[in-house]
Amino acid sequence: MGLDVFDELVIATHNSGKAREIADLLHPFVITFYSASDLGLLEPEETGSSFEENAVLKAKAAAQASGKLSLADDSGLSVTALNGAPGIYSSRWGGEEKDFDFAMQKVHEELGSSQDRSAAFVCVLALAWPDGRVETFDGRVEGYIIWPKRGDFGFGYDPFFVPDGYNITFAEMNPEDKHKISHRAKAFDKMIEIFFAGKGL
């Protein structure tokens, strides 16, 4: 089964920025996209202890509720000097409103005078079928934190993350350029390569 046969796909997120980015990445392979918001799906409680567990939980919940193939991602920022935090709690660092300006300020304050500004964005994708089948794919991009934040593109923690090899933040990048190197893009590349290679999928 190849991605080119997918007529419909549910993107299991209520985050409009994330839904838009995923739709952009998969636009050549899927005819119709729905977000969890479009279908009025409830957000399951993220009780997993890893990105993979939470991605699977969200994808399976959306597939079962919608009866459609569903894709979820669990992603976040892992800061070396904070022992990997905020990690799987990246969105929760923004409080109930998921205010990422507040979350970035919190990371900045937690880092304090630390000279180690290294960080990574991590993404795990889970693709779930209504019959319970699930496949996962991961991606990671290394970089470092800058302050003050810069840029108006992207979403989440993008304005203060500079990927290795660049001198601009994800939020300063043209979205097409970010899509080529981001953690999410790397996970999608793996998914697409495996699907087209026909390795059991």
C-alpha positions in Angstrom: 0.0 0.0 0.0 1.6 3.3 -1.0 0.9 6.8 0.1 -0.4 7.7 -3.4 -3.6 5.6 -2.7 -4.7 7.6 0.4 -7.8 9.5 -0.4 -8.4 10.8 3.1 -6.2 11.4 6.2 -7.0 12.7 9.6 -4.3 14.8 11.1 -4.8 14.2 14.8 -4.1 17.6 16.2 -5.9 20.7 17.3 -2.8 22.8 16.6 -3.6 24.7 13.4 0.1 25.4 12.7 1.1 21.8 13.1 -1.9 20.6 10.9 -0.9 23.1 8.2 2.8 22.0 8.2 1.8 18.3 8.0 -0.6 18.9 5.2 2.1 20.8 3.3 4.5 17.9 3.7 2.0 15.3 2.6 0.1 17.3 0.0 1.5 15.3 -3.0 0.3 12.0 -1.5 -3.1 12.7 0.1 -6.2 14.1 -1.6 -8.3 15.3 1.4 -7.0 16.3 4.9 -9.0 16.7 8.1 -7.7 17.9 11.4 -9.0 16.7 14.7 -10.7 20.1 15.1 -12.5 19.8 11.7 -14.1 16.5 12.9 -14.8 17.7 16.4 -12.6 14.9 17.9 -11.6 15.1 21.5 -8.0 15.4 22.5 -7.0 12.2 24.4 -5.0 12.7 27.6 -1.3 12.3 26.8 -0.4 9.7 29.4 2.7 8.3 27.6 6.2 8.5 29.0 7.8 9.1 25.5 7.2 10.9 22.3 6.4 7.5 20.6 3.8 6.4 23.2 2.0 9.8 23.0 2.0 9.8 19.2 0.5 6.3 19.1 -2.1 7.1 21.7 -3.3 10.2 19.7 -3.2 8.4 16.3 -5.2 5.4 17.5 -7.8 7.5 19.3 -8.4 9.6 16.1 -8.5 6.5 13.9 -11.0 4.8 16.1 -13.2 7.9 16.6 -13.2 8.8 12.9 -13.0 5.4 11.2 -10.3 6.9 8.9 -6.6 6.6 8.5 -5.0 9.0 11.1 -1.6 10.5 11.6 -0.4 12.0 14.8 2.9 13.5 15.7 4.3 14.0 19.2 7.2 16.4 19.1 9.0 18.8 21.3 12.1 20.6 22.3 14.9 18.8 24.2 17.3 21.2 25.9 20.6 19.6 27.0 21.3 21.8 30.0 17.7 21.1 31.3 18.2 17.3 31.2 16.0 17.0 28.1 13.2 19.2 29.3 10.7 20.4 28.3 10.6 17.2 26.2 7.2 15.5 26.0 5.9 18.3 28.1 6.8 21.0 25.5 3.3 22.2 24.9 2.4 22.0 28.6 5.2 24.4 29.4 3.0 27.0 27.8 0.2 26.5 30.4 -3.5 25.8 29.6 -3.4 28.4 26.8 -0.3 26.7 25.3 1.3 30.1 25.1 4.7 29.5 23.5 5.9 33.0 24.2 5.5 32.1 27.9 7.1 28.7 27.3 10.2 30.2 25.6 10.6 32.7 28.3 10.4 29.9 30.8 13.1 27.9 29.0 15.3 31.1 28.8 14.9 31.7 32.5 15.6 28.0 33.4 18.8 28.1 31.4 20.0 31.1 33.4 23.7 31.7 32.9 24.4 28.2 31.5 26.9 28.3 28.7 25.4 25.1 27.1 22.7 26.3 24.8 22.5 23.1 22.7 19.1 21.6 22.1 17.2 19.4 19.6 13.8 19.2 18.2 12.4 15.6 18.2 9.4 14.2 16.4 7.7 10.8 16.3 4.9 10.2 13.8 2.3 7.5 14.3 0.1 6.4 11.4 -2.9 4.4 12.6 -5.6 2.5 10.8 -9.1 2.0 12.2 -8.3 -1.7 12.6 -5.7 -1.0 15.2 -2.6 -1.2 13.0 0.1 1.4 13.8 3.4 2.3 12.3 5.9 4.9 13.8 8.7 7.0 12.3 11.1 9.4 14.1 13.1 12.5 13.2 15.6 14.8 15.0 17.3 18.0 14.3 20.2 19.4 16.4 20.7 23.1 17.1 20.9 25.6 19.9 18.8 28.2 21.7 19.2 32.0 21.2 17.7 34.9 23.0 15.9 37.1 22.3 13.7 35.2 19.9 13.6 36.1 16.2 11.3 35.6 13.3 7.6 35.5 12.3 7.3 32.2 10.5 6.7 28.8 12.0 5.1 28.1 15.4 5.8 26.8 18.9 9.5 27.1 19.9 10.7 28.0 16.3 11.6 31.6 17.1 14.5 30.8 19.5 15.9 27.6 17.9 18.7 27.8 15.4 19.5 24.5 13.6 23.1 23.5 13.3 24.7 24.8 10.2 22.5 27.9 10.0 22.6 31.4 11.6 18.8 32.0 11.5 16.0 30.5 13.5 13.3 28.2 12.2 10.9 31.1 12.5 13.1 33.2 10.2 13.3 30.5 7.5 11.1 30.3 4.5 8.6 27.5 5.4 9.8 25.5 2.3 13.4 25.6 3.5 12.4 24.6 7.0 10.4 21.6 5.6 13.6 20.3 4.0 15.5 20.0 7.3 13.1 20.0 10.2 12.7 17.1 12.7 9.1 16.6 11.3 10.4 16.6 7.7 13.0 13.9 8.6 10.3 11.7 10.1 8.1 12.2 7.1 11.0 11.3 4.8 11.4 8.0 6.6 7.7 7.3 6.3 7.5 8.1 2.6 10.6 6.1 1.9 9.3 3.1 3.7 5.9 3.3 2.0 7.3 3.6 -1.5 9.9 0.9 -0.8 7.1 -1.4 0.0 8.8 -2.8 3.2 5.9 -4.5 4.7 3.6 -1.5 4.3 
